[in-house]
Amino acid sequence: MKQFFVLFVAFYSFSLSAQKELTLVSWNIRDFGKTKSAEELDQIAEIVRAADILAIQEVVAGYGGAQAVARLAAILNRKGSKWDYVISDPTHSSKYVTERYAFIWKTANIKIKNRGALIAALDSKVEREPFAINFYLDQKVLQIVNFHSRPYNQNPQAEIKAISKHIVNTMNGSVIFAGDFNVTNEDPVFNELKSNGFTPALVNQKTTLKKTCTGVDYLNYAIDNIFYSKDLKYLKSGVLDFIFTCDQLEKARELSDHLPIFFRFSLN
């Protein structure tokens, strides 16, 4: 599979000539913990290395999850840029549902003043509280909310509604709401965000992987997305499709059953 990762990096490399242009990658990396081998972590690093910020969902709650994030950051640091990372506390969730979130970012132009936090005010309203952090670029602040909803058949809309109200009522300026929502961007639950100036970076873009190909199609549901506030200028977005052909699907699913998504933007 190595040849496909090499080709892929060349395919989606981004121009970083403008300091205020950034690329965020959001990725639900299934069971991201001690089961990820060194080879798999290196493959993940190759996929995301051209980004500026990586938001990860589904980090294993135990020590293995934090260790995997640290190992991935170390691999990225050996590939030409300096990266740092933060890992959330475990979410306050029912047994077998608890997870962590993580952010990994290039430190050249991006700084932090604290390590971020789970949004405690939403603890009673969601299964897994979202993880929020502020990134600083010169005098500008970028707020990112990282979230993994409950499954589609367990009313993720109620969670998204609660988080949307929190974002609209408590956050100003440049805000991004990213993650695995388990509903599409057309769901009415996103209307509150949209009516308050937020736009989905992806529109009807399938992001999850089937177990087997249907013909030549290996994509399933359009449930991962990045909503951004009107303070941000859209440049480009899409999925980072590292599969290319059906005979790579089984191997790709060892990394995750979701494709990473990206949003390239500038701060006005």
C-alpha positions in Angstrom: 0.0 0.0 0.0 3.0 2.3 0.4 2.9 3.4 -3.3 -0.6 4.8 -2.8 0.5 6.8 0.2 3.4 8.3 -1.7 1.2 9.3 -4.6 -1.4 10.6 -2.2 0.9 13.1 -0.5 1.8 14.6 -3.9 -1.9 14.7 -4.8 -3.1 16.8 -1.9 -0.1 18.9 -0.8 -1.1 22.4 0.1 0.6 25.6 -0.6 1.6 27.2 2.7 3.0 30.4 1.2 0.5 32.6 3.1 1.0 32.4 6.8 -2.7 33.0 7.5 -3.8 30.2 5.3 -4.3 27.0 7.2 -5.5 23.4 6.5 -7.5 21.6 9.2 -7.8 17.8 8.9 -10.5 16.1 10.9 -10.4 12.3 11.2 -12.3 9.6 13.1 -9.5 7.1 13.4 -11.3 4.0 14.6 -9.9 2.5 17.8 -7.0 4.8 17.9 -4.8 3.2 20.5 -2.2 0.5 21.2 -3.6 -1.7 18.3 -2.1 0.7 15.8 1.3 -0.6 14.6 4.3 1.5 13.9 3.7 0.9 10.2 0.1 2.1 10.4 1.0 5.2 12.4 3.6 6.0 9.7 0.9 5.7 7.1 -1.4 8.0 9.0 1.4 10.5 9.3 2.0 10.4 5.6 -1.7 11.1 4.9 -1.9 14.2 7.3 1.6 15.6 7.2 0.7 18.5 4.8 -2.0 19.8 7.1 -1.5 22.4 9.8 -3.9 21.1 12.4 -5.2 17.6 12.9 -8.4 16.9 15.0 -8.8 13.2 15.9 -11.9 11.5 17.2 -12.2 8.0 18.7 -8.9 8.0 20.7 -9.0 5.1 23.1 -9.8 6.3 26.6 -7.0 4.2 28.3 -3.3 4.8 28.3 -3.0 3.2 24.9 -4.8 6.1 23.3 -2.7 8.8 24.7 0.4 6.8 23.8 -0.7 6.4 20.2 -1.2 10.2 19.9 2.3 10.8 21.3 3.8 8.2 18.9 2.0 9.8 15.9 3.3 13.3 16.9 6.8 11.9 17.2 6.6 10.3 13.8 5.3 13.6 12.3 8.2 15.5 14.0 10.6 13.3 12.0 9.1 14.2 8.7 10.3 17.8 8.4 8.1 20.0 10.6 7.8 20.6 14.4 4.4 19.4 15.8 2.8 19.5 19.3 -0.3 17.8 20.6 -2.9 17.8 23.3 -5.2 15.0 24.4 -8.5 15.5 26.2 -9.5 13.8 29.4 -11.7 10.8 28.9 -15.3 11.8 28.2 -17.9 11.3 31.0 -19.7 8.5 29.2 -21.2 5.1 29.8 -19.1 2.1 29.8 -17.5 1.1 26.5 -18.5 4.5 25.0 -15.9 6.7 26.8 -13.2 8.1 24.4 -10.7 10.9 24.2 -10.1 13.5 21.6 -6.8 14.9 20.3 -5.3 17.8 18.4 -1.9 17.7 16.7 -0.6 20.9 15.1 2.5 22.5 13.5 4.0 24.9 15.9 5.8 27.3 13.5 2.9 29.8 13.3 0.3 28.2 15.7 0.4 28.6 19.5 -1.7 27.7 22.5 -2.1 29.3 25.9 -3.8 26.3 27.6 -4.3 22.6 26.8 -8.0 22.8 25.9 -10.9 21.2 27.8 -14.0 19.1 27.4 -17.0 21.4 27.5 -18.4 20.5 30.9 -21.6 22.5 30.4 -22.7 19.9 27.9 -21.9 16.8 30.1 -25.5 16.0 30.8 -26.7 16.6 27.3 -24.4 14.5 25.2 -22.8 11.0 25.4 -19.3 12.3 24.8 -18.6 16.0 25.6 -16.9 17.9 22.8 -13.3 19.0 23.2 -12.6 22.7 22.6 -9.3 24.6 22.3 -8.1 28.0 21.2 -5.3 28.3 18.7 -3.4 31.6 18.4 -2.0 32.9 15.1 -0.3 36.3 15.8 -3.1 38.3 17.3 -5.9 36.1 15.9 -7.7 33.4 17.8 -9.2 30.3 16.2 -11.6 28.3 18.3 -12.1 24.6 17.3 -14.7 22.3 18.8 -13.9 18.6 18.2 -16.9 16.1 18.5 -17.9 12.5 18.0 -21.7 12.0 18.3 -23.6 9.0 19.4 -24.7 6.6 16.6 -27.2 7.6 14.0 -30.0 5.4 15.6 -29.5 7.0 19.0 -30.6 10.5 18.2 -27.4 12.4 17.6 -29.5 15.3 16.6 -30.3 16.0 20.2 -26.6 16.3 20.9 -25.9 18.5 17.9 -28.7 20.8 18.9 -27.3 21.3 22.4 -23.8 21.9 21.1 -25.0 24.3 18.4 -26.8 26.4 21.1 -23.7 26.4 23.2 -21.5 27.6 20.2 -24.0 30.3 19.1 -24.5 31.6 22.7 -21.0 31.5 24.0 -18.5 31.7 21.2 -17.6 34.7 19.1 -15.1 35.3 16.3 -13.5 32.5 14.3 -15.0 29.2 15.2 -14.9 25.7 13.7 -17.1 22.8 14.7 -15.5 19.5 13.3 -16.0 15.8 13.7 -18.1 12.8 13.1 -21.8 13.9 13.4 -23.5 10.7 12.3 -25.9 12.8 10.3 -25.5 14.6 7.0 -25.0 18.3 6.4 -28.6 18.6 5.1 -30.2 17.5 8.4 -32.4 20.3 9.8 -30.5 20.0 13.1 -27.8 22.2 11.6 -30.2 25.0 10.7 -29.4 26.9 13.9 -25.7 27.0 13.0 -26.4 27.9 9.4 -28.8 30.7 10.4 -26.0 32.1 12.5 -23.4 32.2 9.7 -21.9 28.8 9.8 -21.3 26.9 6.6 -20.5 23.2 6.1 -17.1 22.7 4.4 -18.4 19.5 2.7 -21.7 19.1 1.0 -23.1 15.6 0.5 -19.6 14.2 0.5 -19.4 10.5 1.5 -16.8 9.9 4.2 -17.2 6.4 5.6 -15.9 3.2 4.1 -18.0 0.2 3.1 -16.8 -3.3 4.1 -16.7 -4.4 0.5 -16.9 -2.5 -2.8 -20.2 -2.1 -4.7 -18.9 -2.1 -8.2 -16.1 0.3 -7.9 -17.7 2.3 -5.1 -16.3 1.9 -1.6 -17.8 5.0 0.1 -20.9 4.9 2.3 -22.2 7.8 4.4 -21.7 11.6 4.4 -21.5 12.0 8.1 -18.1 13.7 8.8 -17.9 17.4 8.3 -16.4 20.8 9.4 -18.7 23.7 10.0 -17.0 27.1 10.0 -18.1 30.6 11.0 -18.5 33.6 8.7 -15.2 35.0 10.0 -13.3 32.4 8.0 -12.7 32.5 4.3 -13.2 29.2 2.4 -10.4 28.1 0.1 -10.8 24.4 -0.4 -12.2 21.2 1.1 -12.7 17.5 0.5 -11.8 14.0 1.6 -8.3 12.7 1.7 -9.0 9.5 -0.2 -5.9 7.3 0.2 -7.6 4.2 -1.2 -7.9 4.8 -4.9 -8.9 1.2 -5.9 -11.1 -1.5 -4.4 -8.3 -3.9 -3.9 -6.9 -1.4 -1.3 -10.1 -1.2 0.7 -9.5 -4.1 3.2 -6.0 -2.7 4.0 -7.3 0.8 4.3 -10.0 -0.2 6.8 -7.2 -1.4 9.1 -6.4 2.3 9.6 -10.1 3.4 10.0 -13.6 3.0 8.6 -13.7 6.8 7.9 -11.7 8.9 5.5 -10.0 12.0 6.8 -11.6 15.3 5.7 -9.9 18.6 5.2 -10.8 22.3 5.2 -8.4 24.9 3.8 -9.2 28.5 4.9 -7.8 31.8 5.8 -8.5 34.1 8.7 -9.9 37.5 7.6 
